[in-house]
Amino acid sequence: MCFQLVVPVVGAPMAGGASTPALVAAVSGAGGLGFLAAGYRTAGAMVEQIGRTRELTDRPFGVNLFVPGPPSDAAVVAAYRRRLLPEAEAWGVELPSVIPPDRDDWDAKLAALIADPVAYVSYTFGLPARADVEAVRAAGGVQIGTVTTPAEALAATRLGLDVLTVQGPGAGGHRATHRAEDEPGTLPLLQLLAAVREVTELPLIAAGGLADGPAIAAALRAGARAVQLGTAYLRTDESGASPAHRRALLERDATTVTRAFTGRPARGLRNAFIDRHQPHAPTAYPEVHHLTQPLRAAAARRGDLDAMHLWAGTGHRLARSGPAADLTRALWREAGAPARR
């Protein structure tokens, strides 16, 4: 398996709307590798986005899938709902009282990607079944596993995946631990890359807090074949991030890891909602994600930075505006290396 990009920059799949087809096409068109985020979408919506991306670029791109986990304890979700009810009543929104099992349309998405393959398929929140990996391989897709520890990397290697994205603690959005209940590690990215390299020979993509040329160069020197950037693209022209989110990246300083919005650990800009609810947030994903969705939507409509989920990595103040293709090329130039041919 060959994993070699003209510009070794991967546009991270950012679920929830930030990773638009236009952003994916721009990153791939600049010589990097753009990724659509299929998480929280139906299989039909994923297929529509794939079609739109193909209209915008003839370059390879990828699709990221959330691996479904077991259902959570309904009692802890109900207790958290009771805690959130006063805020819901204050803002005139209704919280769901029943949250059905949610596998994120996993089977239908896999079937669609096998029937009409894209160049790359990546997995977050765990590893697929061996039969699923073999089916995607038979369809011709290169498969990338997202890992946060050497143990996860070893499991992904033994499963037969082709490439690993090594996510360090500075990453914005969800930490990609293979189990929702696991506390994400704090080993710095460059040290984590070295630890993962000890257990696998697969090509590695470094991810987490990378937002400028020197950081990219350091990750490549540490053994990464490419780097993955998410927060760095949030202010670009093609990003689907809201105006409030874009503004907050520059106005707010501190980030923190919280379960308050989704029940899974995720790094975002610290705000009052996190401060109020993080001590009480249960490990319950995706149930808490669905539970808080009405509150988050109402906060977004208000542009309320103290109640919105504002995913951001530790390098968020370095995020730049302008075309994503220009940013991709500029970051690679600033890393001090010429484009690969």
Stockholm file with secondary structure:
# STOCKHOLM 1.0

chainA/1-341         MCFQLVVPVVGAPMAGGASTPALVAAVSGAGGLGFLAAGYRTAGAMVEQIGRTRELTDRPFGVNLFVPGPPSDAAVVAAYRRRLLPEAEAWGVELPSVIPPDRDDWDAKLAALIADPVAYVSYTFGLPARADVEAVRAAGGVQIGTVTTPAEALAATRLGLDVLTVQGPGAGGHRATHRAEDEPGTLPLLQLLAAVREVTELPLIAAGGLADGPAIAAALRAGARAVQLGTAYLRTDESGASPAHRRALLERDATTVTRAFTGRPARGLRNAFIDRHQPHAPTAYPEVHHLTQPLRAAAARRGDLDAMHLWAGTGHRLARSGPAADLTRALWREAGAPARR
#=GR chainA/1-341 SS CCCCCSSCEEECCCTTTTSCHHHHHHHHHTTSEEEEECTTSCHHHHHHHHHHHHHHCSSCCEEEEECCCCCCCHHHHHHHHHHHHHHHHHTTCCCCSCCCCCCTTHHHHHHHHHHSCCSEEEEESSCCCHHHHHHHHHHTCEEEEEESSHHHHHHHHHHTCSEEEEECTTCSEECCCSSTTSCCCCCCHHHHHHHHHTTCCSCEEEESSCCSHHHHHHHHHTTCSEEEESGGGTTBTTCCCCHHHHHHHHHCCCEEEESTTTSSCEEEECCHHHHHHGGGCCSCTTHHHHHHHHHHHHHHHHTCTTTSCCBCCTTGGGCCCBCHHHHHHHHHHHTTCCCCC
#=GC SS_cons         CCCCCSSCEEECCCTTTTSCHHHHHHHHHTTSEEEEECTTSCHHHHHHHHHHHHHHCSSCCEEEEECCCCCCCHHHHHHHHHHHHHHHHHTTCCCCSCCCCCCTTHHHHHHHHHHSCCSEEEEESSCCCHHHHHHHHHHTCEEEEEESSHHHHHHHHHHTCSEEEEECTTCSEECCCSSTTSCCCCCCHHHHHHHHHTTCCSCEEEESSCCSHHHHHHHHHTTCSEEEESGGGTTBTTCCCCHHHHHHHHHCCCEEEESTTTSSCEEEECCHHHHHHGGGCCSCTTHHHHHHHHHHHHHHHHTCTTTSCCBCCTTGGGCCCBCHHHHHHHHHHHTTCCCCC
//
